[in-house]
Amino acid sequence: MYQQRKNHLEARAKILKALAHPSRLFIVEELEKAERCVCDLTDLIGADVSTISKHLSVLKQAGIVMDDKRGNQVFYRLRVPCILTFFGCIESVLEEQAREHSALLNR
């Protein structure tokens, strides 16, 4: 049974790995608001163009973002906005962890 699902599970892991960096999480959150060019993201994050381009490449290869070249600039947007639902789930986990931690401190 596991072997049959392994390819699908590996595909899921690839997406999770692509998101497993604070700068890439920030990029996804920014792309929720509007499409952005590399230069916008470079200014927002405070990293060089090559670093931001690498992060965007990882997100693109995972199918999370898509790009659109316009003249000399490349604009990025979310390919699947439902990824933000996943972020909501993560926030719920963080809130539960905080409640448990607080309960331990208040004993």
C-alpha positions as CSV (number, residue, x, y, z in Angstrom):
1,M,0.0,0.0,0.0
2,Y,2.7,2.5,1.0
3,Q,4.7,1.8,-2.2
4,Q,1.7,2.7,-4.3
5,R,1.3,6.1,-2.5
6,K,5.0,6.8,-2.3
7,N,5.2,9.0,-5.5
8,H,2.3,11.1,-4.3
9,L,3.7,11.5,-0.9
10,E,7.1,12.5,-2.4
11,A,5.3,15.1,-4.5
12,R,3.7,16.5,-1.3
13,A,7.1,16.6,0.4
14,K,8.5,18.6,-2.5
15,I,5.9,21.3,-2.0
16,L,6.5,21.4,1.7
17,K,10.2,21.6,1.2
18,A,9.7,24.5,-1.2
19,L,7.8,26.4,1.5
20,A,10.3,25.5,4.3
21,H,12.2,28.8,4.3
22,P,11.1,32.1,6.0
23,S,11.9,34.2,2.9
24,R,9.8,31.9,0.6
25,L,6.9,32.0,3.1
26,F,7.2,35.8,3.1
27,I,7.1,35.8,-0.7
28,V,4.0,33.7,-0.8
29,E,2.3,36.0,1.7
30,E,3.2,39.0,-0.4
31,L,2.0,37.4,-3.6
32,E,-1.4,36.9,-1.8
33,K,-1.8,40.6,-1.9
34,A,-0.7,41.2,-5.5
35,E,1.7,40.0,-8.1
36,R,5.2,41.3,-7.6
37,C,8.3,41.8,-9.7
38,V,11.7,40.5,-8.5
39,C,12.7,44.1,-7.8
40,D,9.7,44.6,-5.4
41,L,10.5,41.4,-3.5
42,T,14.2,42.3,-3.4
43,D,13.3,45.6,-1.7
44,L,10.8,44.0,0.7
45,I,13.1,41.2,1.8
46,G,16.4,43.1,1.7
47,A,18.3,40.4,-0.2
48,D,20.0,40.5,-3.6
49,V,18.3,39.7,-6.9
50,S,20.1,36.4,-7.3
51,T,18.9,35.2,-3.8
52,I,15.3,36.2,-4.5
53,S,15.4,34.7,-8.0
54,K,16.6,31.4,-6.5
55,H,13.7,31.4,-3.9
56,L,11.3,32.1,-6.7
57,S,12.7,29.3,-8.8
58,V,12.2,26.9,-6.0
59,L,8.6,28.0,-5.6
60,K,8.0,27.8,-9.3
61,Q,9.5,24.3,-9.7
62,A,7.1,23.2,-6.9
63,G,4.1,24.7,-8.8
64,I,3.3,27.3,-6.2
65,V,4.0,30.4,-8.3
66,M,4.0,31.3,-11.9
67,D,5.8,34.1,-13.8
68,D,5.0,36.5,-16.6
69,K,7.9,38.3,-18.4
70,R,7.1,41.9,-19.3
71,G,9.9,43.7,-21.0
72,N,12.9,43.5,-18.8
73,Q,11.0,42.5,-15.7
74,V,9.5,39.2,-14.5
75,F,6.3,39.3,-12.4
76,Y,5.2,36.5,-10.1
77,R,1.8,35.5,-8.8
78,L,0.4,32.6,-6.9
79,R,-0.5,29.7,-9.2
80,V,-2.7,28.2,-6.5
81,P,-4.1,30.7,-3.9
82,C,-5.5,27.8,-1.9
83,I,-1.9,27.4,-0.5
84,L,-3.0,30.2,1.9
85,T,-5.5,27.8,3.5
86,F,-2.6,25.6,4.5
87,F,-1.1,28.6,6.2
88,G,-4.3,29.0,8.2
89,C,-3.9,25.5,9.4
90,I,-0.3,26.1,10.4
91,E,-1.5,29.2,12.4
92,S,-3.9,26.9,14.3
93,V,-1.1,24.6,15.2
94,L,1.0,27.5,16.5
95,E,-1.9,28.9,18.5
96,E,-2.5,25.4,20.1
97,Q,1.2,25.1,20.9
98,A,1.1,28.6,22.6
99,R,-1.9,27.6,24.7
100,E,-0.2,24.4,25.8
101,H,3.0,26.3,26.6
102,S,1.0,28.9,28.6
103,A,-0.9,26.2,30.5
104,L,2.4,24.6,31.5
105,L,3.8,27.9,32.7
106,N,0.7,28.6,34.8
107,R,0.8,25.4,36.7
